[in-house]
Amino acid sequence: MQDSFKSRESQFEAKFAHDEDVKFKIRAHRNKLFAAWVADQMGDGAPPDYADSLIEFALVSGSPDVIEKALQDLHNHGVALANTKIRKAYHQCEERARLDVMNTLMPTG
C-alpha cells in the first residue's frame, strides 16, 4: 500500500514538472515570436537588439506589462497600432508557440 502511494506521488510530481516545463517552453517561444513581430512592425527604425531586450523584459514581467511596453515602444518609434491589434498579435504568437512546442513533443510517425 505504501509503495503504491509513493509511486502515485512520484507520477504526480513527474507530471507536474513536465507540465511546468512545457508551459515555460511555450512562454519563452511566444515571447521570442512576439518580440520579433514588434521589431518587424518598427521596420528599419528598430534598434538592433530590440527583440532581445523585449524578450528579457517579458521574462521578468507578465503578459500585460510586455504588451503595454510593446505598445509604448511602437508609439515612441512613430508606429501607430491599435491596442487590440497588438493584443491579437500577442495571442496569435502564443497559439503559434503552443502548436510549435506541442509538435516538437509529439512523436512523428
Secondary structure, DSSP 4 states (H G I P E B T S, - for coil): -HHHHHHHHHHHHHHHHHHHHHHHHHHHHHHHHHHHHHHHHHGGGS-TTHHHHHHHHHHHS-HHHHHHHHHHHHHHTT----HHHHHHHHHHHHHHHHHHHHHHHSPP-
